[in-house]
Amino acid sequence: MGSTERARMVAGLRDAGLTYAEIGAELGVSKQRAFQILHPQGQVSEKRAAELELLRKEWRSRRTAASNLEA
């Protein structure tokens, strides 16, 4: 099983409501490893990236609004 396939499997099991401990038991790995498979170090999921981008846009909008009030 390739790493992409394994990550998809972990994601599917998480979406189904399994805990990382349950996923680890299913795959024969630790709960920490199950988490790492889904969240490789230094990478952000697409969902989290979208959430962060929305926060950045909101922050920029508020900063612009505050600057306009000061002017």
N, C-alpha and C positions, 0 to 999 in steps of 0.2 A: 504494500500500500504506500503510495507516494505521500509526500507531506501535504500537498494541496488537498488530496482526497481525505486524508486524516483530519485536516482542519475543517473541511466541509462536514465530516461526520460529527466532530465535536460540536460544531455550530448547530447542526440539526438536533443533536441530543440536548443542547442547552435550550434551544427553542421549544423542545418538547417538555422542558421543565426539570430536567435532571440536574443535580448538583455536580460540581467538579469531582467530588469524591465518587459519586455514582458513575460518572463518565470514566474516571480513572479505573474503577473496578471493571467496567465493561471492556476497556482497551488493554487492561493489564499494566497500567502505569499509575503513578501517584496522582493525587488531586492537583498537586502543584504542576506536574508535567501536563496534565489535561488543560490547565489554565494557560500554560506557556504555548501549547500548540495553537490555541485560539488567539492568543495575544503575544506574538513574538516580540521580544525586547526591541524597543525603539520604533515599533510600528503601532499605528492607531487604526482601529476598525473603521470601515466606511461610515457606519452610523455615528461613531464618536467624532470623526472628522467633520461630518455635516453639522453636528451639534456645536462643535468648536467654531466652525465658520459662522454659524448664526450668532453665537456670542460675540465674535469679533465684529460683525456687522452692527449689532446692537450697541456695542461699546463705541465704535466709530461714530455712529449716529448721535449718541448722547454727548460725545466729546464735541462734535460739530455744533450741536444745539447749545451747549454750554458756552462755546466760543462765540457764537452769534449773540448770545445774551450779554456777554461782556463787551462786545463791540458797540 
